[in-house]
Amino acid sequence: MARGEERIGGGRETRSARRAVAVVFAVHGTASGTFATRIPWMREHLGLSPGWLGVALVCVTLGASAAMPLSAFLEHRLGPRATLRGTSLACSAGLALPPLMPGLGWLCGALFLFGCGLGLMDVAMNAQGVYVEERYGRSVLSSLHGMWSVGGLAGGALGVLAAHGGLPATLHLALVAPALCGVAVVACQWVLDVRPDAGAAEPEPPRFALPTRGALAVGLVGFCAVFAEGASMDWSGIYLRDVTGASPGLAATAYTAFACTMAVTRLAGDATVERFGAVRTVRAGGVLATLGGVLVTTAEAPASAVAGYALIGVGIAVVVPLCFSAAGRASEGSAGRAVAGVATLAYASGLAAPAAVGWVAEATSLPVSFGVVTVLTSGLVLGAGVLRPAPRTSGPAAVPTGGTDGGSGTGTAGRSAGKCAADGGTGAREA
């Protein structure tokens, strides 16, 4: 097979899989964005202070952190396609539970279950993204995460309209959840069901797979970016209302600005990484995100804070996709396990961020909370170098059940092409 055929990602099956995974990313983003816009409703409905709201939101963290290490075991037992379908259903259905809860304790339990679904679906869909990226032989994960941001923006926009219209979160999420379930189940019919070659027996992963040593450094870079993402998603509206005195409608624009800039940057991110390389792209993003954090923490008017959140969205947009790409290329076995290791570290921070921001705000103030976020975004500048992993020299080639897809870039050549592409795109251009 010619190297050029590998580069174009070969075959109708691979292209269909990319579109299907993009839809699943959008479903996950819609669930997250919808949930974020109804947090103020749940806080007011139950009369929670910022501190108690933080306690409730940390349960999402606990659920995701507990569930993510199980994903590699599920993928090995059920296969990637069935795992993605099942976790998508769990995540989408779990969205409807939190607003139905009558008190703080019940809310914590519902958020824990919702977090389990979020975490498992996140790992499963990113593993699918790694498989598709390996076949294409170039960066595609950023655009997939761009679809997540598009979904988050859509969910946020619908949430804002529902809030302005006085629609209770109970009814709003009860309508959204089954719709997302249906879309995800249909899309999962076309994702890749990647299995090891028959001659490369891969041992069954442990039921609870902790991050490997190689995932730690990459995961810490993701930790910084996702902390800023989680804090901005869940607290931007409250920040504008409490700190700058914005109206409810104006406060909602902070999340919209953040989600819009993140979506646009991610959709353009694959081309940016191909042109400048992963390390330089992340370092430049770290500078922009830090500048955005400074604008937020010093804002006295809503416009400055909105601009700050927009810059944070630009700066952190492509970090997580590049972390998953680096982990998938460096893994010696299942991409699902490698992605789970990075996701456990990175997304634990993002899901913990809302709680941490609430606790720091309770003890000090919201500007101090986002000062912590600003310090973490500056860590992207220092840690970007770990996204240039060593080349993968061994590991089982992965093929979909039922044979290979014509023109796919799997096996040693495909993995090498994916490695070169995500390290800056030089390998793809030289092929």
N, C-alpha and C positions, 0 to 999 in steps of 0.2 A: 504494500500500500504506500502511495506517495505521501511525503510529509505534508504537502499542501492539502491533501484530502483530510488529514487529521485536523488541520487548522480550521477548516470551515465547519467542523463539528458534525460532520456527517450524517446524513440520513434523516428520513422523515420521523423515525421513532425518537431520535434525540431532540429534534426541534419541537415535536409534540410534548416531550417531557419537559423541556424548558418552559413552554407556555403553561403547562399544567402546574409546575412548581411555582411559577410566578403568581398564578391565581391563588395557590395555597398561602404564599407569603402575604398576598393582599388580604386574605381572610383573617390571618393572624393579626395583621396590622389594624384591620377594622375592629376586631374584638378589643384590642388594646386601646385604640383611640376612643371607641365608644365608652369603655369603662372609665377612662381618664376624665371625660367630660361630665360624668355623672357622680364623681367623687364629692363635689360640693353638695349635691342633693342628698347623698347618703350622710354626709357630715351634719347637715342641717336637720334631716329627718330624725336622726338619733341624738342630736344635741351634743356632738363630740367636740372636745377641745382639740387644738393641734396635736397635743401630746397623745391623747387617746386615739386620735385618727392615725397617728404614726404607729401605735401599737397594733391597730387593725391591719394597716397596710403591710407591716412586717410579716404577717401571716402569708401573704402572697409570696414573699421571699422564702419563707420556710417550706411552703409547698413545692415551689419550683426547685429549690436546692435539694429537697428530699427526693424528688422524682427524676431529675436529670441524670443522675448516675445509673438509673435503671434502663435507660434508653438503648444502650448497646446490647444488653441482654434481650430486650424485646425485639430489636431488629434481627438478632441472630436467630431467635426462635420463630418469629412470625414472618420475617422478610421485611424489607424497607417499605414496600407498598402498603401492606396491611398495617404496619406500625404507624405510618403516616395517616392512613385513613382513620384508625382508631383514636389516635391522639388528637386529630382534628375535631372529631366528634366530641371528645371529652372537653376540649378547650372551649368550643363554641357553645355547648350546652351549659358549661359551668358559668358562662357570662350572665345567665339569667338569675343565678342564685343570690348574689349579695344584696340587691335591693329588697328582696323578700324577707330579709332577716329582721326580727323584732327587737333585737338588742345587741350589745357589743359582743357578747360571747358567741352568739349565733353568727354574727357577721364575721368574726375571726375564723370560725369553722368553714364558712362558705368561701372566704377568701383563700384559705388554705387549699381547698379543693380546686378552685379556679387557678391558683398558682401551679398546682400539679399539672393541670391540663396545658397551661401556657408553656411550662418548661419542657414537657415531653414533646409537644408539637414543635416547639422551637428547634430542638435538637434534631428531630426527624426531618424537618424541612430543610435545615441547613446541610445535613448529610446528603440529602437529595441534590442540593445545590452543588456540593463538592463533586458528586458523581457526574452531573451534567457538565460542570466546568472541566473535568478531566477529559471528557469526550470532545469538547470544543477545542481544547488545547490553548485556551486563552481565558482572560478574566471575564466572568459573567456574574459572579456573586454580588457585586455592587449593584447591578441593575435589578437583580432579584430583591435585594434589600430596598431598592428604590420602590419596588412594587409594594413592599411592606409599608413604606412611608406613605405611598399613595392611598393604601387602605386605611392607614392611621388618620390621614387627612380627611378621607371620606367619612370615617366613623366620627371624627371630631366635628365635622361640619354638620352631620345629621344630629349629633348630640347637642350642638349649640342651638339648632333650630328647635329641637324637642324641648330644651330648657326654656328658650324664649317663648315657646307656645304653651308652657305650663304642663307639658306631658309628664306624668310621674315616671320615674326611672323604672318602676316595676313593670309598667306596660311597655315602655320603650324597649327595654332589654328583652322582654318576653317576645317581642316581635322580631328583633334583630337576631337573636340566638338561633332559632330554627332556620332562618334564611341562610345564615352562615354555615350551618350544618349541611344543608343541601348542596350549596356551592362546593364545599370542600369534598364531599363524597363523590360528586360527579368528576371533579378535577383529578382526584386520585386514581381514576381509571387509567390515566395516561402517564403516570410517573414511572420511573425505571424501577424494576424489581431486581436490583443488583445482587448477585451471589458470587462467592469465590469460585474459581475454576475447580472442576472436579478433581484435578490432580494436586490441588493446593489446599489440603485440609487445614482449616483454621480452627484453633481450639475455641471452645465456647467461652465467651467472656464471663467474668463473675457477675452475679446478680446485681451487685452494687459496685460499679467501677469508679474508683477515685481517679482524679486527674493524674496523668503520668508526669514525670519530671520535665519532659519536653514541652508539655502543655502549660506549665506554670508561668514561664516568662511571657509567652504569648497571651495567656489569660490575664496577666496583670496589666498589660497594655489595654486589653478589652475592658478590664475592670474600670480604668480611668474614664474611658469614653462612655460606657454604659451607665456609670454612676451619674454623669452629667445628663445623659438622656432621660433616665428615670426621674431625676430631680426636676428637670425642665418640663417634662410631660405632666407630672402630677401637681406641681406647685406653681407653675407660671401664672395661672389665672388667679390663684389666691394671693400670690406675691403682688400682682398689680393692684388688686383690690385693697389689701391691707397696708402696703408700703407706699404706693403712689396715689391711692385714692381713686382709682379708675372705676367707672361704672361697670356693672356685670357684663354688658355687651362689649365694652372696650377691653375688659380684662380677658375675654375669650380670644381676642386677637393675638395675644402672646403665644398661646399654643398653636394657633393657625400659622403665625409667622415661623415658628420653630419647625412645624411639620412641613410647611411648604419648602423652606430652604433645604431641609434634609432630603425631601423627596427629589427635588431638582438636582441636587448635588449627587445623590446616589445614582440617579438615572444617567448622569454624565460621568459617573465615577470610573467605569471600566475604561473608557477612552483616556481619562486623565492618568490612570495607573499605567496604561500601556505607554503613554508619552513620557511620564516623569518617573515612574517606578514607585513601588509601595512605600519605601522608606521616606523619600522626599515628600510624597503626597501626605503622609501622616504627620510629618514634622510641620509642614505648612498648615495643615488643619489644626494642629495643636496650638500654633500661634494665634490663628483666628478665633478658636474657641476660648482661649485665655483672654483675648481682647473683649470678646463678648461677655465673659464672666465679669470683667472689670466694669463694663457698662451697666450690667445688671446691679451689681453691688453698690454702685455709686449713683444709681438713678434716683432722681427726684421727681421726674415726670414720666407718664406712661410711655411716651415715644422712645425715650432712651432705653427703658427696660425691654420694650418690644424689639428694638434694634439689637440689643444684646442677646436676646434669645434667638433671633434670626442668625446671628453670627455663630452662636454655639451650635446650631443645627448644621451650618455649613462645615464647621471645623471637625465635628465628630462623625460626619455622615458615613465615610467609607472605612472607618477604623474597624468596626466589627466584621464586615465582609472580608477584609484582608486578614483578620485574625483567624477566621474559619478556614480561609484558603491556605494559610500557612500551616495550620494544624492538620488539615486533610492531606497536604502534600508530604508532611513529615512523618505521618503515621505509617507503621509497618504492617498494620492489619486493617481492621474495620475503620472506615472514615467516621462512622457513627460514634465509635468510642473516642476518637480524637476530638471530634466536635463536641461531644458531651463533656470532655475534660475542660476545654476552653469555656464552653457555655456555663458550666457550673461555677467557675470563677467569675466570669464576666457578668453574667446575668444575675448572679447572687448580689452583686454590687448594685446593679440597676434596679432590682426589685427591693433592695434594702434602702436605696437612696431616699424614696419618699418618707420612710420611717425615720431615717437619720436626719433628714432636713427638719421634720417635725420636732424631733427631740432637741436638736440644737436651737431651733427657733423658740421652743418652750423655755429653754434655759437662758438664751440670749436674745436673738432677733433673726428674722428671715434674711436680712443682708449678710449677717455673719454666716448663716447656713450656706449661702451661695458664694461666700468667700472660700469655704472649704471646697466647693465644686470647682472654683477657679484654680485652686492649688492643684487639684487632681488633673485638670485639663492640661496644665503646664507639664505634667508628667509624660504626656504623649510626645513632646519634643525630645525628651531624654530617652524614652524607651522604644522609639520607632525602629531602631536597628534590629530588634529581635524578629521582625517580620521578614527578614531575609534568611530563611531556613537553609540548612544543608540539604543537598539533593538526596532524593530517595533512591536507594540502590537495590532494595529488595522489597518483597511483599507480594501477596497474591494478586494476580490480575483479576479484575472484576468484570463479569459479563452479565447481562440481563438473562433471567430465566427464559429459556426457549431459544438461545442462540445469540449470536452477535448481531449488532446493528451495522449495516453496511456503511463503511466510511467512518466508524467511531474511532476515537483516539484512546481506547483503553489499553491496558497492558503497559509495558515498560516505556514504549515510545510516547503513548498518550500521557502518562504521568510526567514524563520528562518535559513534554510540551507545556503541560499545565504549570509545572514548576517554573519554567523560563518565563511564561507569560505573566504570572503573578509576581515575579521578581522584577518587573518593570517592563515586560513586553519585548525585551530585546530578542529573546529566543524566537518569538513568533515572527518578528520582522525579518530575522535572518534566515528563517526556514525557506 
